[in-house]
């Protein structure tokens, strides 16, 4: 089994924060879809999305981090585009798109969050040989 290749692949995903970017995108889609109803659920989605924008900056990494303002600007742009896309697609469910696609952003959010958790836990808890 070629564990070194797997380690490099998972490490690069973790270091470049691709996994949390997917979670952020699908969370933004779901928030945009529910934006028309200002409920407590929408507030919790907003708080969660804000945390996913900021907190991955503080995860351990092997690469040099960009400045916080650059990080926040890039992640904020992704979140903003996802919210706008979710708000635009929200009325299309049932008319242009089949009604079943209404649950697709949340389904993909759950899958992306699970993969992100697995990658983050692997990066934090992988065994390192003592020298």
C-alpha positions in Angstrom: 0.0 0.0 0.0 1.4 3.4 -1.0 0.8 5.5 2.1 3.3 8.2 1.2 1.2 9.2 -1.8 -1.9 9.3 0.2 -0.2 11.3 2.9 1.0 13.9 0.4 -2.4 14.1 -1.2 -4.3 14.6 2.0 -1.6 16.9 3.3 -1.9 19.2 0.3 -5.7 19.3 0.5 -5.4 20.2 4.2 -2.7 22.8 3.6 -4.5 24.5 0.8 -7.8 24.4 2.6 -9.7 23.0 -0.4 -11.9 20.8 1.9 -13.2 23.7 4.0 -13.7 25.8 0.8 -16.2 23.2 -0.4 -18.0 23.2 2.9 -18.1 27.0 2.8 -19.5 27.0 -0.8 -22.3 24.5 -0.1 -23.1 26.2 3.2 -23.4 29.5 1.3 -25.7 27.9 -1.2 -28.0 26.6 1.6 -27.9 30.0 3.4 -28.8 31.8 0.1 -31.7 29.3 -0.4 -33.1 30.0 3.0 -32.4 33.8 3.0 -36.0 34.7 2.1 -37.2 33.4 5.5 -35.5 35.2 8.3 -35.7 32.4 10.9 -33.4 31.3 13.7 -32.2 28.5 11.4 -31.0 31.2 8.9 -29.2 33.0 11.8 -27.4 29.8 12.8 -26.4 29.1 9.2 -25.0 32.7 9.1 -23.0 32.2 12.3 -21.7 28.8 11.0 -20.7 30.3 7.7 -18.9 33.1 9.4 -17.0 30.6 11.5 -16.1 28.5 8.4 -14.8 31.7 6.7 -12.5 32.7 9.6 -11.5 29.6 11.7 -9.7 27.5 9.1 -7.0 30.2 8.9 -5.8 29.0 12.3 -5.5 25.3 11.4 -1.9 24.0 11.5 -0.3 24.0 8.1 3.1 23.3 6.4 2.8 26.2 4.0 3.3 29.9 4.6 -0.1 31.5 5.4 -1.3 34.5 3.4 -2.1 37.7 5.3 -5.4 37.5 7.2 -7.0 40.2 5.1 -6.2 38.3 1.9 -7.5 35.1 3.4 -10.7 36.8 4.6 -11.2 38.5 1.3 -10.9 35.3 -0.7 -13.1 33.3 1.6 -15.6 36.1 1.8 -15.8 36.3 -2.0 -16.5 32.5 -2.2 -19.2 32.8 0.5 -20.8 35.8 -1.1 -20.9 34.2 -4.5 -22.4 31.1 -3.0 -25.1 33.1 -1.2 -26.0 35.0 -4.3 -26.1 31.8 -6.4 -28.3 30.1 -3.7 -30.7 33.0 -3.7 -30.9 33.0 -7.5 -31.5 29.3 -7.7 -34.0 29.2 -4.8 -37.1 30.3 -6.9 -36.0 27.9 -9.7 -36.7 24.8 -7.6 -39.9 23.2 -8.9 -40.2 25.4 -12.0 -36.9 25.2 -13.9 -35.2 22.5 -11.9 -36.9 19.4 -10.5 -38.3 19.8 -7.0 -35.8 17.1 -5.7 -32.9 19.4 -6.4 -34.0 21.6 -3.5 -32.2 19.3 -1.1 -29.0 19.0 -3.1 -27.1 21.9 -1.5 -27.6 20.5 2.0 -26.8 17.0 0.9 -23.6 18.1 -0.7 -22.9 20.2 2.4 -23.1 17.2 4.6 -20.9 15.1 2.4 -18.3 17.9 2.1 -18.3 18.5 5.8 -17.8 14.7 6.5 -14.9 14.6 4.1 -13.4 17.8 5.6 -13.6 16.3 9.1 -11.9 13.1 8.0 -9.1 15.1 6.3 -8.7 17.4 9.2 -8.6 14.6 11.8 -6.2 12.6 9.7 -3.9 15.7 9.5 -4.0 16.3 13.2 -3.9 12.7 14.5 -1.7 10.8 12.0 1.1 8.9 13.6 4.6 10.3 13.3 7.6 8.0 13.9 9.9 9.0 16.7 13.5 9.7 15.6 
